[in-house]
Amino acid sequence: MASAEQQASTNGTVEQFDVIVIGAGVIGLYQLYRLRKMGLSVRLYEDGSGVG
């Protein structure tokens, strides 16, 4: 897997994640759970106001 990078606009630091999940629906949350259980660093993004 390619490493994903995100630059924080406030202080110029770069955060690195193994995986970025788009969408906090049922599948996105399950992927987050499984990937973290595998020891990967994961960031989840959701555009809406709720999850699930």
PDB file with SEQRES, HELIX, SHEET and CRYST1 records, atoms N, CA, C and O in Angstrom:
SEQRES   1 A   52  MET ALA SER ALA GLU GLN GLN ALA SER THR ASN GLY THR          
SEQRES   2 A   52  VAL GLU GLN PHE ASP VAL ILE VAL ILE GLY ALA GLY VAL          
SEQRES   3 A   52  ILE GLY LEU TYR GLN LEU TYR ARG LEU ARG LYS MET GLY          
SEQRES   4 A   52  LEU SER VAL ARG LEU TYR GLU ASP GLY SER GLY VAL GLY          
HELIX    1 AA1 VAL A   26  LYS A   37  1                                  12    
SHEET    1 AA1 2 ALA A   4  GLN A   7  0                                        
SHEET    2 AA1 2 VAL A  14  PHE A  17 -1                                        
SHEET    1 AA2 2 VAL A  19  ILE A  22  0                                        
SHEET    2 AA2 2 VAL A  42  TYR A  45  1                                        
CRYST1    1.000    1.000    1.000  90.00  90.00  90.00 P 1           1          
ATOM      1  N   MET A   1       0.829  -1.180   0.000  1.00  0.00           N  
ATOM      2  CA  MET A   1       0.000   0.000   0.000  1.00  0.00           C  
ATOM      3  C   MET A   1       0.873   1.242   0.000  1.00  0.00           C  
ATOM      4  O   MET A   1       1.905   1.282   0.670  1.00  0.00           O  
ATOM      5  N   ALA A   2       0.475   2.224  -0.726  1.00  0.00           N  
ATOM      6  CA  ALA A   2       1.206   3.487  -0.744  1.00  0.00           C  
ATOM      7  C   ALA A   2       0.850   4.285   0.497  1.00  0.00           C  
ATOM      8  O   ALA A   2      -0.292   4.255   0.957  1.00  0.00           O  
ATOM      9  N   SER A   3       1.806   4.984   1.025  1.00  0.00           N  
ATOM     10  CA  SER A   3       1.574   5.823   2.189  1.00  0.00           C  
ATOM     11  C   SER A   3       0.934   7.134   1.750  1.00  0.00           C  
ATOM     12  O   SER A   3       1.353   7.736   0.761  1.00  0.00           O  
ATOM     13  N   ALA A   4      -0.073   7.571   2.482  1.00  0.00           N  
ATOM     14  CA  ALA A   4      -0.754   8.830   2.170  1.00  0.00           C  
ATOM     15  C   ALA A   4      -0.234   9.909   3.109  1.00  0.00           C  
ATOM     16  O   ALA A   4       0.047   9.637   4.276  1.00  0.00           O  
ATOM     17  N   GLU A   5      -0.109  11.118   2.609  1.00  0.00           N  
ATOM     18  CA  GLU A   5       0.363  12.233   3.415  1.00  0.00           C  
ATOM     19  C   GLU A   5      -0.670  13.347   3.412  1.00  0.00           C  
ATOM     20  O   GLU A   5      -1.347  13.595   2.414  1.00  0.00           O  
ATOM     21  N   GLN A   6      -0.773  14.011   4.557  1.00  0.00           N  
ATOM     22  CA  GLN A   6      -1.667  15.156   4.668  1.00  0.00           C  
ATOM     23  C   GLN A   6      -0.889  16.268   5.351  1.00  0.00           C  
ATOM     24  O   GLN A   6      -0.291  16.051   6.404  1.00  0.00           O  
ATOM     25  N   GLN A   7      -0.892  17.447   4.766  1.00  0.00           N  
ATOM     26  CA  GLN A   7      -0.193  18.572   5.372  1.00  0.00           C  
ATOM     27  C   GLN A   7      -1.189  19.406   6.152  1.00  0.00           C  
ATOM     28  O   GLN A   7      -2.189  19.876   5.608  1.00  0.00           O  
ATOM     29  N   ALA A   8      -0.907  19.584   7.432  1.00  0.00           N  
ATOM     30  CA  ALA A   8      -1.758  20.408   8.275  1.00  0.00           C  
ATOM     31  C   ALA A   8      -1.506  21.870   7.934  1.00  0.00           C  
ATOM     32  O   ALA A   8      -0.358  22.314   7.899  1.00  0.00           O  
ATOM     33  N   SER A   9      -2.569  22.614   7.685  1.00  0.00           N  
ATOM     34  CA  SER A   9      -2.417  24.006   7.260  1.00  0.00           C  
ATOM     35  C   SER A   9      -2.028  24.923   8.411  1.00  0.00           C  
ATOM     36  O   SER A   9      -1.541  26.027   8.167  1.00  0.00           O  
ATOM     37  N   THR A  10      -2.224  24.506   9.644  1.00  0.00           N  
ATOM     38  CA  THR A  10      -1.972  25.393  10.773  1.00  0.00           C  
ATOM     39  C   THR A  10      -0.496  25.518  11.123  1.00  0.00           C  
ATOM     40  O   THR A  10      -0.029  26.619  11.414  1.00  0.00           O  
ATOM     41  N   ASN A  11       0.250  24.418  11.102  1.00  0.00           N  
ATOM     42  CA  ASN A  11       1.640  24.504  11.532  1.00  0.00           C  
ATOM     43  C   ASN A  11       2.635  23.945  10.519  1.00  0.00           C  
ATOM     44  O   ASN A  11       3.827  23.879  10.821  1.00  0.00           O  
ATOM     45  N   GLY A  12       2.202  23.550   9.355  1.00  0.00           N  
ATOM     46  CA  GLY A  12       3.099  23.093   8.310  1.00  0.00           C  
ATOM     47  C   GLY A  12       3.649  21.695   8.496  1.00  0.00           C  
ATOM     48  O   GLY A  12       4.530  21.285   7.740  1.00  0.00           O  
ATOM     49  N   THR A  13       3.161  20.944   9.477  1.00  0.00           N  
ATOM     50  CA  THR A  13       3.640  19.577   9.669  1.00  0.00           C  
ATOM     51  C   THR A  13       2.955  18.636   8.693  1.00  0.00           C  
ATOM     52  O   THR A  13       1.877  18.933   8.179  1.00  0.00           O  
ATOM     53  N   VAL A  14       3.585  17.511   8.444  1.00  0.00           N  
ATOM     54  CA  VAL A  14       3.026  16.510   7.539  1.00  0.00           C  
ATOM     55  C   VAL A  14       2.689  15.265   8.345  1.00  0.00           C  
ATOM     56  O   VAL A  14       3.544  14.716   9.040  1.00  0.00           O  
ATOM     57  N   GLU A  15       1.443  14.823   8.248  1.00  0.00           N  
ATOM     58  CA  GLU A  15       1.018  13.588   8.890  1.00  0.00           C  
ATOM     59  C   GLU A  15       1.041  12.488   7.846  1.00  0.00           C  
ATOM     60  O   GLU A  15       0.663  12.715   6.697  1.00  0.00           O  
ATOM     61  N   GLN A  16       1.480  11.302   8.232  1.00  0.00           N  
ATOM     62  CA  GLN A  16       1.501  10.176   7.307  1.00  0.00           C  
ATOM     63  C   GLN A  16       0.576   9.084   7.819  1.00  0.00           C  
ATOM     64  O   GLN A  16       0.535   8.789   9.013  1.00  0.00           O  
ATOM     65  N   PHE A  17      -0.168   8.489   6.886  1.00  0.00           N  
ATOM     66  CA  PHE A  17      -1.075   7.395   7.198  1.00  0.00           C  
ATOM     67  C   PHE A  17      -0.834   6.273   6.203  1.00  0.00           C  
ATOM     68  O   PHE A  17      -0.471   6.516   5.052  1.00  0.00           O  
ATOM     69  N   ASP A  18      -1.038   5.052   6.651  1.00  0.00           N  
ATOM     70  CA  ASP A  18      -0.946   3.920   5.739  1.00  0.00           C  
ATOM     71  C   ASP A  18      -2.149   3.891   4.803  1.00  0.00           C  
ATOM     72  O   ASP A  18      -2.025   3.546   3.627  1.00  0.00           O  
ATOM     73  N   VAL A  19      -3.327   4.258   5.340  1.00  0.00           N  
ATOM     74  CA  VAL A  19      -4.576   4.183   4.576  1.00  0.00           C  
ATOM     75  C   VAL A  19      -5.448   5.375   4.928  1.00  0.00           C  
ATOM     76  O   VAL A  19      -5.484   5.809   6.079  1.00  0.00           O  
ATOM     77  N   ILE A  20      -6.152   5.904   3.933  1.00  0.00           N  
ATOM     78  CA  ILE A  20      -7.191   6.905   4.159  1.00  0.00           C  
ATOM     79  C   ILE A  20      -8.502   6.305   3.677  1.00  0.00           C  
ATOM     80  O   ILE A  20      -8.609   5.860   2.534  1.00  0.00           O  
ATOM     81  N   VAL A  21      -9.503   6.295   4.559  1.00  0.00           N  
ATOM     82  CA  VAL A  21     -10.827   5.766   4.232  1.00  0.00           C  
ATOM     83  C   VAL A  21     -11.754   6.953   4.006  1.00  0.00           C  
ATOM     84  O   VAL A  21     -11.818   7.864   4.831  1.00  0.00           O  
ATOM     85  N   ILE A  22     -12.469   6.939   2.890  1.00  0.00           N  
ATOM     86  CA  ILE A  22     -13.426   7.995   2.572  1.00  0.00           C  
ATOM     87  C   ILE A  22     -14.827   7.462   2.831  1.00  0.00           C  
ATOM     88  O   ILE A  22     -15.259   6.497   2.201  1.00  0.00           O  
ATOM     89  N   GLY A  23     -15.532   8.092   3.757  1.00  0.00           N  
ATOM     90  CA  GLY A  23     -16.906   7.703   4.067  1.00  0.00           C  
ATOM     91  C   GLY A  23     -17.004   6.935   5.371  1.00  0.00           C  
ATOM     92  O   GLY A  23     -16.335   5.919   5.555  1.00  0.00           O  
ATOM     93  N   ALA A  24     -17.846   7.428   6.282  1.00  0.00           N  
ATOM     94  CA  ALA A  24     -18.018   6.804   7.592  1.00  0.00           C  
ATOM     95  C   ALA A  24     -19.336   6.059   7.683  1.00  0.00           C  
ATOM     96  O   ALA A  24     -19.985   6.040   8.730  1.00  0.00           O  
ATOM     97  N   GLY A  25     -19.724   5.443   6.569  1.00  0.00           N  
ATOM     98  CA  GLY A  25     -20.885   4.564   6.606  1.00  0.00           C  
ATOM     99  C   GLY A  25     -20.494   3.240   7.247  1.00  0.00           C  
ATOM    100  O   GLY A  25     -19.407   3.113   7.811  1.00  0.00           O  
ATOM    101  N   VAL A  26     -21.363   2.277   7.161  1.00  0.00           N  
ATOM    102  CA  VAL A  26     -21.116   0.974   7.779  1.00  0.00           C  
ATOM    103  C   VAL A  26     -19.826   0.354   7.247  1.00  0.00           C  
ATOM    104  O   VAL A  26     -19.008  -0.133   8.029  1.00  0.00           O  
ATOM    105  N   ILE A  27     -19.635   0.366   5.942  1.00  0.00           N  
ATOM    106  CA  ILE A  27     -18.443  -0.246   5.343  1.00  0.00           C  
ATOM    107  C   ILE A  27     -17.182   0.535   5.714  1.00  0.00           C  
ATOM    108  O   ILE A  27     -16.157  -0.068   6.032  1.00  0.00           O  
ATOM    109  N   GLY A  28     -17.245   1.858   5.676  1.00  0.00           N  
ATOM    110  CA  GLY A  28     -16.087   2.670   6.038  1.00  0.00           C  
ATOM    111  C   GLY A  28     -15.655   2.448   7.480  1.00  0.00           C  
ATOM    112  O   GLY A  28     -14.462   2.344   7.767  1.00  0.00           O  
ATOM    113  N   LEU A  29     -16.629   2.377   8.393  1.00  0.00           N  
ATOM    114  CA  LEU A  29     -16.311   2.127   9.797  1.00  0.00           C  
ATOM    115  C   LEU A  29     -15.733   0.731  10.000  1.00  0.00           C  
ATOM    116  O   LEU A  29     -14.825   0.539  10.809  1.00  0.00           O  
ATOM    117  N   TYR A  30     -16.262  -0.240   9.263  1.00  0.00           N  
ATOM    118  CA  TYR A  30     -15.736  -1.602   9.362  1.00  0.00           C  
ATOM    119  C   TYR A  30     -14.303  -1.660   8.838  1.00  0.00           C  
ATOM    120  O   TYR A  30     -13.449  -2.318   9.432  1.00  0.00           O  
ATOM    121  N   GLN A  31     -14.040  -0.973   7.731  1.00  0.00           N  
ATOM    122  CA  GLN A  31     -12.676  -0.931   7.202  1.00  0.00           C  
ATOM    123  C   GLN A  31     -11.728  -0.274   8.204  1.00  0.00           C  
ATOM    124  O   GLN A  31     -10.609  -0.747   8.404  1.00  0.00           O  
ATOM    125  N   LEU A  32     -12.167   0.803   8.827  1.00  0.00           N  
ATOM    126  CA  LEU A  32     -11.367   1.462   9.854  1.00  0.00           C  
ATOM    127  C   LEU A  32     -11.020   0.486  10.970  1.00  0.00           C  
ATOM    128  O   LEU A  32      -9.864   0.392  11.382  1.00  0.00           O  
ATOM    129  N   TYR A  33     -12.004  -0.229  11.451  1.00  0.00           N  
ATOM    130  CA  TYR A  33     -11.809  -1.217  12.516  1.00  0.00           C  
ATOM    131  C   TYR A  33     -10.806  -2.289  12.109  1.00  0.00           C  
ATOM    132  O   TYR A  33      -9.866  -2.577  12.849  1.00  0.00           O  
ATOM    133  N   ARG A  34     -11.005  -2.882  10.926  1.00  0.00           N  
ATOM    134  CA  ARG A  34     -10.138  -3.979  10.474  1.00  0.00           C  
ATOM    135  C   ARG A  34      -8.703  -3.512  10.225  1.00  0.00           C  
ATOM    136  O   ARG A  34      -7.750  -4.193  10.605  1.00  0.00           O  
ATOM    137  N   LEU A  35      -8.552  -2.353   9.590  1.00  0.00           N  
ATOM    138  CA  LEU A  35      -7.214  -1.853   9.276  1.00  0.00           C  
ATOM    139  C   LEU A  35      -6.438  -1.487  10.538  1.00  0.00           C  
ATOM    140  O   LEU A  35      -5.240  -1.754  10.625  1.00  0.00           O  
ATOM    141  N   ARG A  36      -7.104  -0.882  11.507  1.00  0.00           N  
ATOM    142  CA  ARG A  36      -6.431  -0.563  12.772  1.00  0.00           C  
ATOM    143  C   ARG A  36      -6.080  -1.835  13.530  1.00  0.00           C  
ATOM    144  O   ARG A  36      -5.041  -1.904  14.186  1.00  0.00           O  
ATOM    145  N   LYS A  37      -6.936  -2.832  13.443  1.00  0.00           N  
ATOM    146  CA  LYS A  37      -6.655  -4.119  14.083  1.00  0.00           C  
ATOM    147  C   LYS A  37      -5.406  -4.761  13.473  1.00  0.00           C  
ATOM    148  O   LYS A  37      -4.696  -5.509  14.145  1.00  0.00           O  
ATOM    149  N   MET A  38      -5.144  -4.464  12.198  1.00  0.00           N  
ATOM    150  CA  MET A  38      -3.951  -4.964  11.512  1.00  0.00           C  
ATOM    151  C   MET A  38      -2.706  -4.145  11.866  1.00  0.00           C  
ATOM    152  O   MET A  38      -1.603  -4.486  11.440  1.00  0.00           O  
ATOM    153  N   GLY A  39      -2.874  -3.077  12.637  1.00  0.00           N  
ATOM    154  CA  GLY A  39      -1.749  -2.261  13.062  1.00  0.00           C  
ATOM    155  C   GLY A  39      -1.408  -1.114  12.129  1.00  0.00           C  
ATOM    156  O   GLY A  39      -0.354  -0.493  12.270  1.00  0.00           O  
ATOM    157  N   LEU A  40      -2.290  -0.825  11.176  1.00  0.00           N  
ATOM    158  CA  LEU A  40      -2.042   0.258  10.227  1.00  0.00           C  
ATOM    159  C   LEU A  40      -2.537   1.585  10.793  1.00  0.00           C  
ATOM    160  O   LEU A  40      -3.487   1.624  11.575  1.00  0.00           O  
ATOM    161  N   SER A  41      -1.885   2.664  10.392  1.00  0.00           N  
ATOM    162  CA  SER A  41      -2.371   3.990  10.771  1.00  0.00           C  
ATOM    163  C   SER A  41      -3.396   4.418   9.725  1.00  0.00           C  
ATOM    164  O   SER A  41      -3.130   4.392   8.524  1.00  0.00           O  
ATOM    165  N   VAL A  42      -4.570   4.810  10.209  1.00  0.00           N  
ATOM    166  CA  VAL A  42      -5.702   5.069   9.317  1.00  0.00           C  
ATOM    167  C   VAL A  42      -6.327   6.410   9.663  1.00  0.00           C  
ATOM    168  O   VAL A  42      -6.447   6.767  10.835  1.00  0.00           O  
ATOM    169  N   ARG A  43      -6.723   7.149   8.634  1.00  0.00           N  
ATOM    170  CA  ARG A  43      -7.503   8.373   8.809  1.00  0.00           C  
ATOM    171  C   ARG A  43      -8.809   8.184   8.060  1.00  0.00           C  
ATOM    172  O   ARG A  43      -8.809   7.728   6.916  1.00  0.00           O  
ATOM    173  N   LEU A  44      -9.930   8.533   8.696  1.00  0.00           N  
ATOM    174  CA  LEU A  44     -11.249   8.397   8.092  1.00  0.00           C  
ATOM    175  C   LEU A  44     -11.837   9.788   7.880  1.00  0.00           C  
ATOM    176  O   LEU A  44     -11.784  10.632   8.774  1.00  0.00           O  
ATOM    177  N   TYR A  45     -12.393  10.022   6.704  1.00  0.00           N  
ATOM    178  CA  TYR A  45     -13.030  11.299   6.381  1.00  0.00           C  
ATOM    179  C   TYR A  45     -14.495  11.070   6.050  1.00  0.00           C  
ATOM    180  O   TYR A  45     -14.850  10.115   5.359  1.00  0.00           O  
ATOM    181  N   GLU A  46     -15.342  11.965   6.556  1.00  0.00           N  
ATOM    182  CA  GLU A  46     -16.774  11.924   6.275  1.00  0.00           C  
ATOM    183  C   GLU A  46     -17.235  13.347   6.005  1.00  0.00           C  
ATOM    184  O   GLU A  46     -16.916  14.259   6.769  1.00  0.00           O  
ATOM    185  N   ASP A  47     -17.980  13.543   4.928  1.00  0.00           N  
ATOM    186  CA  ASP A  47     -18.467  14.864   4.559  1.00  0.00           C  
ATOM    187  C   ASP A  47     -19.743  15.233   5.313  1.00  0.00           C  
ATOM    188  O   ASP A  47     -19.992  16.409   5.578  1.00  0.00           O  
ATOM    189  N   GLY A  48     -20.538  14.245   5.652  1.00  0.00           N  
ATOM    190  CA  GLY A  48     -21.803  14.498   6.330  1.00  0.00           C  
ATOM    191  C   GLY A  48     -21.625  14.744   7.818  1.00  0.00           C  
ATOM    192  O   GLY A  48     -20.511  14.696   8.340  1.00  0.00           O  
ATOM    193  N   SER A  49     -22.728  15.007   8.491  1.00  0.00           N  
ATOM    194  CA  SER A  49     -22.671  15.309   9.920  1.00  0.00           C  
ATOM    195  C   SER A  49     -22.787  14.071  10.804  1.00  0.00           C  
ATOM    196  O   SER A  49     -22.538  14.149  12.007  1.00  0.00           O  
ATOM    197  N   GLY A  50     -23.160  12.937  10.229  1.00  0.00           N  
ATOM    198  CA  GLY A  50     -23.316  11.728  11.027  1.00  0.00           C  
ATOM    199  C   GLY A  50     -22.471  10.592  10.505  1.00  0.00           C  
ATOM    200  O   GLY A  50     -21.865  10.686   9.438  1.00  0.00           O  
ATOM    201  N   VAL A  51     -22.438   9.529  11.262  1.00  0.00           N  
ATOM    202  CA  VAL A  51     -21.724   8.325  10.844  1.00  0.00           C  
ATOM    203  C   VAL A  51     -22.670   7.140  10.910  1.00  0.00           C  
ATOM    204  O   VAL A  51     -23.723   7.193  11.546  1.00  0.00           O  
ATOM    205  N   GLY A  52     -22.262   6.054  10.227  1.00  0.00           N  
ATOM    206  CA  GLY A  52     -23.063   4.831  10.284  1.00  0.00           C  
ATOM    207  C   GLY A  52     -24.054   4.800   9.253  1.00  0.00           C  
ATOM    208  O   GLY A  52     -24.816   3.837   9.158  1.00  0.00           O  
TER     209      GLY A  52                                                      
END                                                                             
